[in-house]
Amino acid sequence: MDHFNYKDGQLHAEDVPLSRIAAEVGTPVYVYSAATLTRHFGLFRQALDWTDHLVCFAVKANSNLAVLKLMADQGAGMDVVSGGEYARAKAAGVPGERIVFSGVGKTVSEMRQAIEGGIRQFNIESEPEMRALSALAVSMGAEVPVAIRVNPDVDAKTHEKIATGKSENKFGIPIAKSRQVYAEAAALPGLKVVGIDVHIGSQLTDLDPYRAAYAKVADLTRALRADGHDITRLDLGGGLGIPYRRDNNAPPLPIEYGQVIRDAVGDLGCEIEIEPGRNIVGNAGVLLSSVIYVKEGEGRDFLIVDAAMNDLLRPAMYGAHHDIVPVREAALGAELRPFDVVGPVCESGDTFQKGTQLPSVAADDLIAFRSAGAYGAVMASEYNSRPLVPEVLVSGDHFAVIRARPTFEEMLSRDTIPEWL
Ligand code: LLP
């Protein structure tokens, strides 16, 4: 459930009509609902309330400082994958002991930044990384908590670009080799082994891959304990999918996911960490856009809108679907006709949908791309020198611009022409 509904003839974010945001901020613009964010975060907490846990929001899904602050105020931890994300989490007020650091290519300077600023644990993804972290920790006189990310070789049954738990993927250490790697970790100075980490992919719509992966983690926990390791924490990753289409095929709920976790690892007495991103923020955001032209083509009509692939990359990158709805409720009752919905960028890939049945919207009408709160703004670029898309946060009947649209001047000011030119 989200808080984007029709009221008084138009689509609202909570109690704010989207036309008001468009008039004051312009389009395209991402609009997030604070009530939806809070609700979704609460569902994960509730799903794990049977045990000690920390829900670490995956910052990569939406890294706006205001969104992170809202999460942090609810008690969220953060899962970060770069020095930039770590800096954002800290700037949003998250204490280091609630930040976990994931990712296959952490640099020594990123690791140093996190050790200096405080860290809950590093999720180690390879032996060279483990050795580099050990050397760094020793040089800093620190002892850093680590979990090792294991690759359970499980098919997450999701889009191949976002599946991470198969042996051919670059992530983690093959589970079969993990006892040997844990033995080395325990022997290395500067590292303190605290747990096991696993993440098998994103937009999972079936719980079976989780069952398979977590069963392997449970076996490994027992084996590692038998080897003498003190495994007190399991980081079970993120990835629970969201409904991108309003049909009957909704993915499982956080509460059902929590039960899978309980069944698989509930008897081990470990503190549980999870790293959801999309499920918390995906349906808490829309991309609001205006129709620029309706262009009649040969055998098809194009709806040319002011949002483009640089603002919302997912359709071009993964062939992803985002429901498109008119902001004016009356348009919903209008006769439907097929459109190709496209942006102004000079590539045919700048197509959001093909042959979609939409009400006959006209130039200047507002439309909303739903389910755009996760992996939307964070993946935006300035391609075609289109200023980075702004973001707005709504709470009740008020809203704030949480990232302003840069002026052309601001956009150009980052370039420099060397004096010898
Ligand atoms: N933890 C780790 C280690 C991850 O790699 C990811 C996502 C997450 C947690 C959060 O997964 P989530 O709960 O959001 O599914 N850009 C793609 C998604 C890439 C996901 C990468 N890793 C998309 O737009 O679909």
Residues whose N, C-alpha, C, O or C-beta is under 5 A from the ligand:
A	BS01	LLP	A58 A61 S102 I162 H199 G201 S202 Q203 G237 G238 G239 L240 E275 P276 G277 R278 N279 R314 Y375
